[in-house]
Amino acid sequence: MAVLSITERQKLLSNSRYSKSSSKRNTLPTGKSASTNARASTDKPSNSNSNRKMSLAEYKKEVAALELSEDSIYAREVKRLDANPVIKNKMLEHYEQCLYFKWLLNNHPQICDVAASVPNGSKRVGMDGYSLSAEGLNKGWPDVQIMYPANNKFGLFIEFKRQPCGYSCRSSAQAAPKERQKSIIRKLNTMGYLATFAFGCAEAIKITEQYLLNGTLPTDLFFDNNCHQLSATNDTQA
């Protein structure tokens, strides 16, 4: 299991009620071998902006939650791919989706419990493909479904694509969404869900946060809800 660094534990401890008001030691010993690398902002606990001091029990719970998230299957897969750039470049869409689930677990664990991916991306032939189709595997179904109602929407569906810069050119990125995928996304939107394409983890995070905020989609996505390109901000990426 991953272990929090000295710096990270000190940061959590500073939010506890023992940081200043107690005579107990409020810092942890540091050494030359102590890690000074901070986690990315997407890995911060969701309640870290609270002004009140945490109790010791809350502090221990927060530490345990962070260590668990860093030892999750999502975090392990991201770490594995980061260490193997050649493999990573062959699995960019998979990598972006793993990043997203790592973020979701770290920031919205209650939502992660009702989120799932659908293994539609891999090509299957012969009896394997036939058996899965007979079981209900639906071609074109979005990669990720989050059955968490919010703002009069029944749930969120996201079809993942790699970042636009991961394609050979912009036109290749524009052609990535297939007609069957577009059709299903439009149909889901007419049935009370929010569904769209996400070109990379950053877009998926933005989509999720706005879904939870007001049940709408960001206006600067690479694709809009009718599957047309909106913004020219990605021109330089592809």
RAWOJO-V140146 format. One record per pair of residues at least 4 apart in sequence whose C-alpha atoms are under 7 Angstrom apart, sorted by the first residue. I is the first residue (numbers start at 0). J is the second residue. Records with the same first field share a line. If there is no record, write none. Layout:
BEGIN
I: J  J
END
This chain:
BEGIN
0: 66  70
1: 66  69  70
2: 66
3: 7  8  66
4: 8  33  34
5: 9  27  29  33  34
6: 10  35
7: 11
8: 12
9: 13  26  27
10: 14
11: 15  58
12: 18  58
13: 18
14: 18  52  53
15: 52  53  54  55  58
16: 20  52  53  54
17: 21  25
18: 25
29: 33
38: 42
41: 102
42: 102  105  106
44: 105  106
45: 106
53: 57  58
54: 58
55: 59
56: 60
57: 61
58: 62
59: 63
60: 64
61: 65
62: 66
63: 67
64: 68
65: 69
66: 70
67: 71
68: 104  105
69: 74
70: 74  75
71: 75
72: 76
73: 77  97  98  100  101
74: 78  101
75: 79
76: 80
77: 81  94  97  98
78: 82
79: 83
80: 84  86  87
81: 87
83: 87
84: 88
85: 89
86: 90
87: 91  94
90: 94
91: 95  161
92: 96  159  160  161
93: 97
94: 98
95: 99  161  199  200
96: 100  159  200
97: 101
98: 102  200
99: 103  200  204
100: 104
101: 105
102: 106
103: 107  108  111
104: 108  111
107: 111
108: 112
110: 114  147
113: 145  146  147
114: 144  145  146
115: 143  144  145
116: 142  143  144
117: 142  143
119: 138  142
123: 127  128
124: 128
125: 129
126: 130
127: 131
128: 132
129: 133
130: 134
131: 135  136
132: 136  137
139: 179  180  183
140: 180  183
141: 156  157  158
142: 157  158  159
143: 156  157  158
144: 155  156  157
145: 154  155  156
146: 153  154  155
147: 153  154
148: 152  153  154
149: 153  211  214
150: 213  214
152: 191  192  193  214
153: 191  192
154: 192  193
155: 192  193  194
156: 193  194  195
157: 194  195  196  197
158: 195  196  197
159: 196  197  198  199
160: 197  198  199
161: 165  198  199
162: 198  199
163: 169  172  198  233  236  237
164: 236  237
166: 171  172  237
167: 171  237
168: 172  237
169: 173  234  237
170: 174
171: 175
176: 180  181
177: 181
178: 182
179: 183
180: 184
181: 185  226
182: 186
183: 187
184: 188  194  195
185: 189
186: 190
187: 191  192  193  194
188: 192  193  194
195: 224
196: 222
197: 202  203
198: 202  221
199: 203
200: 204
201: 205
202: 206  220
203: 207
204: 208
205: 209
206: 210  216  217
207: 211
208: 212
209: 213  214  215  216  217
210: 214  215  216
219: 229  230
220: 229  230
221: 228  229  230
222: 226  227  228  229
223: 227  228  229
233: 237
END
